[in-house]
Amino acid sequence: MHALLVEDDDRMARALGTALAQRGHTVRRVSRALDALRYVHEAGFVLLDLGLPDLDGLELLRRLRTVCDAPLIVVTARCEERDVVQGLRAGADDYVVKPFRMAELIARIDTVRRRTRAPGGGPGGGAADGGRAVRSGDVEVDPAGRTVTVAGREVRLTRREFDVLALLAARPDEVHAREEILDRIWGDAFLAASRSLDVHVAGIRAKTGRRGLVRTVRGFGYQLGAAPAVRGERDAGS
């Protein structure tokens, strides 16, 4: 697998490049945002540092996501909750804070690749592998086309946001435990202590404008909810 490593620190880049090569990956290392945009189309996955000299890393992440759907992991020293949330909302598949254990990063790369390698980017071929479209109010979720429409207008979700919504829509009458969703979508049920799932649910609600589309069952998980197009709707689960 060909990796694009976007890292301006030479010592970190050498360490990551060596570790990836030992796992059988070929690596193109770049240190500037413009080069990342130039070479991202050839990448099987991307490791992205946010501290770049020519462009803020979060802005680069947003731009990369407009032209590439490859698995992308942020690897950065930015550890504030706000940074993590912004990175996930901008489309990162995972967020790793420096310093980190190399074995853990490699494991996260393997997990992200495994969960996104299916055609169309479905979560391991499970939640969004070609089922029938599901409607909730004026929202339609089409797993086969990987599209979401609200009142007939298509809404663009990130890959992870769509995978979460498609998983809930596949069994709309069931409440899905956080651990189940994290295991199916992230490949790690023990990620429950992180805010990754909550951030993506918030993104679904905000982008669709239907806060009731995903219902929170406190202390357990989430369920596809009713999504009436009513202003001022109160989400009982938010």
C-alpha positions as CSV (number, residue, x, y, z in Angstrom):
1,M,0.0,0.0,0.0
2,H,1.3,3.5,-0.9
3,A,1.3,6.0,2.0
4,L,1.4,9.7,1.7
5,L,3.2,11.1,4.8
6,V,2.7,14.8,5.3
7,E,5.3,15.7,8.0
8,D,7.7,18.7,8.2
9,D,9.8,17.3,11.0
10,D,12.7,15.3,9.4
11,R,13.4,13.1,12.4
12,M,9.7,12.1,12.8
13,A,9.4,11.6,9.1
14,R,12.3,9.2,9.1
15,A,10.9,7.2,12.0
16,L,7.5,6.9,10.4
17,G,8.9,6.1,7.0
18,T,11.0,3.3,8.4
19,A,8.1,1.8,10.4
20,L,5.8,1.9,7.4
21,A,8.5,0.4,5.1
22,Q,8.9,-2.4,7.5
23,R,5.2,-3.1,7.2
24,G,5.6,-3.4,3.4
25,H,4.2,0.1,2.5
26,T,5.8,2.4,0.0
27,V,6.0,6.0,1.3
28,R,6.1,9.4,-0.3
29,R,7.0,12.0,2.3
30,V,6.1,15.7,1.7
31,S,6.5,18.6,4.1
32,R,4.3,21.2,2.5
33,A,0.5,21.4,2.0
34,L,0.8,22.2,-1.8
35,D,2.7,19.0,-2.3
36,A,0.2,17.0,-0.3
37,L,-2.6,18.2,-2.6
38,R,-0.4,17.4,-5.6
39,Y,0.3,13.8,-4.6
40,V,-2.8,12.7,-2.6
41,H,-4.5,11.1,-5.6
42,E,-1.8,8.3,-5.6
43,A,-2.2,7.6,-1.9
44,G,-3.7,4.5,-0.4
45,F,-3.8,6.2,2.9
46,V,-2.5,9.5,4.4
47,L,-0.7,10.4,7.6
48,L,-1.1,14.1,8.2
49,D,0.7,16.4,10.7
50,L,-1.2,19.6,11.4
51,G,1.8,21.8,12.0
52,L,2.8,22.7,8.4
53,P,4.8,25.8,7.4
54,D,2.6,26.9,4.4
55,L,-1.0,26.2,5.5
56,D,-2.8,25.3,8.7
57,G,-3.2,21.5,8.9
58,L,-7.0,21.6,9.5
59,E,-7.5,23.7,6.4
60,L,-5.4,21.2,4.4
61,L,-7.4,18.4,5.8
62,R,-10.6,20.0,4.6
63,R,-9.1,20.5,1.1
64,L,-7.8,17.0,1.0
65,R,-11.3,15.7,1.8
66,T,-12.8,17.6,-1.2
67,V,-10.5,15.7,-3.7
68,C,-9.7,12.4,-2.0
69,D,-11.5,9.8,0.0
70,A,-8.5,7.8,1.1
71,P,-8.2,6.8,4.8
72,L,-6.6,9.6,6.7
73,I,-5.1,9.7,10.1
74,V,-4.0,13.0,11.8
75,V,-0.7,12.6,13.7
76,T,0.0,15.8,15.6
77,A,1.1,17.4,18.8
78,R,-2.1,19.3,19.1
79,C,-3.9,17.6,22.0
80,E,-6.6,20.0,23.1
81,E,-10.1,18.7,22.9
82,R,-11.1,21.4,20.5
83,D,-8.4,20.3,18.0
84,V,-9.4,16.7,18.2
85,V,-13.1,17.6,17.6
86,Q,-12.2,19.9,14.7
87,G,-10.0,17.2,13.1
88,L,-12.7,14.5,13.3
89,R,-15.3,16.9,12.0
90,A,-13.1,17.9,9.1
91,G,-13.0,14.3,7.9
92,A,-10.1,12.5,9.7
93,D,-10.6,8.8,10.2
94,D,-8.5,8.8,13.4
95,Y,-6.6,11.3,15.5
96,V,-3.3,10.3,17.1
97,V,-1.5,12.7,19.5
98,K,2.4,12.9,19.7
99,P,4.2,11.4,21.4
100,F,2.8,8.0,20.6
101,R,3.8,4.4,20.6
102,M,4.7,3.3,17.0
103,A,3.0,-0.1,17.5
104,E,-0.2,1.7,18.4
105,L,-0.1,3.9,15.3
106,I,0.6,0.9,13.1
107,A,-2.4,-0.9,14.6
108,R,-4.6,2.2,14.0
109,I,-3.5,2.4,10.4
110,D,-4.3,-1.3,9.9
111,T,-7.7,-0.8,11.6
112,V,-8.6,2.2,9.5
113,R,-7.5,0.5,6.3
114,R,-9.5,-2.6,7.1
115,R,-12.6,-0.7,7.8
116,T,-12.4,1.5,4.7
117,R,-11.1,-0.9,2.1
118,A,-14.5,-2.1,1.0
119,P,-15.7,-0.6,-2.4
120,G,-17.6,2.6,-1.6
121,G,-15.9,2.9,1.8
122,G,-18.5,1.0,3.8
123,P,-17.6,0.0,7.4
124,G,-16.1,-3.4,6.6
125,G,-19.0,-4.2,4.2
126,G,-21.5,-4.2,7.1
127,A,-23.5,-1.1,7.6
128,A,-23.5,0.3,4.1
129,D,-23.2,-2.6,1.7
130,G,-26.1,-2.1,-0.7
131,G,-29.2,-2.3,1.4
132,R,-32.5,-0.7,0.6
133,A,-33.0,3.0,1.2
134,V,-34.5,4.0,4.5
135,R,-36.7,7.0,5.2
136,S,-37.2,8.9,8.4
137,G,-39.5,11.9,8.0
138,D,-38.2,13.8,5.0
139,V,-34.7,12.2,5.3
140,E,-33.7,9.3,3.0
141,V,-30.6,7.2,3.6
142,D,-29.5,5.2,0.6
143,P,-26.7,2.7,1.5
144,A,-26.2,1.6,-2.1
145,G,-25.6,5.0,-3.4
146,R,-24.0,6.3,-0.1
147,T,-26.2,9.3,-0.3
148,V,-28.4,11.2,2.2
149,T,-31.2,13.5,1.1
150,V,-33.2,15.9,3.2
151,A,-36.5,17.2,1.6
152,G,-35.1,16.0,-1.7
153,R,-31.8,17.8,-1.4
154,E,-28.6,15.9,-1.1
155,V,-26.5,16.5,2.1
156,R,-22.8,15.7,2.1
157,L,-21.6,13.8,5.1
158,T,-18.1,12.6,5.8
159,R,-17.5,8.9,5.2
160,R,-17.6,8.1,8.9
161,E,-20.7,10.2,9.5
162,F,-22.4,8.3,6.7
163,D,-21.3,4.9,8.0
164,V,-22.7,5.7,11.4
165,L,-26.0,6.8,10.0
166,A,-26.2,3.8,7.6
167,L,-25.6,1.5,10.5
168,L,-28.5,2.9,12.5
169,A,-30.7,2.9,9.4
170,A,-30.0,-0.7,8.7
171,R,-31.9,-1.7,11.8
172,P,-34.0,1.4,12.6
173,D,-36.1,-0.3,15.3
174,E,-33.1,-1.2,17.4
175,V,-31.0,0.8,19.8
176,H,-27.3,0.3,19.0
177,A,-24.8,0.2,21.8
178,R,-21.9,2.6,21.7
179,E,-19.5,-0.3,21.8
180,E,-21.3,-2.0,18.8
181,I,-21.0,1.2,16.7
182,L,-17.4,1.8,17.7
183,D,-16.5,-1.8,16.9
184,R,-18.3,-1.9,13.5
185,I,-17.2,1.6,12.3
186,W,-13.9,2.2,14.1
187,G,-12.9,-1.4,14.7
188,D,-12.3,-0.7,18.4
189,A,-15.1,-1.1,20.9
190,F,-12.8,0.3,23.6
191,L,-12.8,3.7,21.9
192,A,-15.9,4.4,24.0
193,A,-13.9,6.8,26.3
194,S,-13.2,9.1,23.3
195,R,-15.6,11.6,21.8
196,S,-15.2,10.4,18.2
197,L,-18.7,8.9,18.0
198,D,-20.3,11.8,19.7
199,V,-18.6,14.3,17.3
200,H,-19.8,12.4,14.3
201,V,-23.4,12.1,15.6
202,A,-23.3,15.9,16.2
203,G,-22.1,16.3,12.6
204,I,-25.0,14.3,11.2
205,R,-27.5,16.3,13.2
206,A,-26.0,19.6,12.2
207,K,-25.6,18.9,8.5
208,T,-29.1,17.4,8.0
209,G,-30.7,20.0,10.2
210,R,-32.8,17.2,11.8
211,R,-31.7,16.9,15.4
212,G,-34.1,14.1,16.0
213,L,-32.7,11.9,13.2
214,V,-30.3,10.3,15.7
215,R,-31.8,9.6,19.1
216,T,-29.5,9.3,22.1
217,V,-30.4,6.6,24.6
218,R,-28.5,7.8,27.6
219,G,-26.0,5.4,29.1
220,F,-26.3,3.0,26.2
221,G,-26.1,4.2,22.6
222,Y,-28.0,5.6,19.6
223,Q,-31.0,4.8,17.5
224,L,-32.4,6.1,14.2
225,G,-35.2,8.5,15.3
226,A,-38.1,10.4,13.7
227,A,-36.9,13.5,11.9
228,P,-39.9,15.7,11.2
229,A,-39.1,19.0,9.4
230,V,-40.4,21.2,12.3
231,R,-38.6,24.3,13.4
232,G,-37.7,24.4,17.0
233,E,-38.0,20.6,17.3
234,R,-36.8,19.5,20.6
235,D,-34.5,16.4,20.5
236,A,-35.3,14.3,23.5
237,G,-32.1,12.6,23.2
238,S,-29.7,15.5,22.7
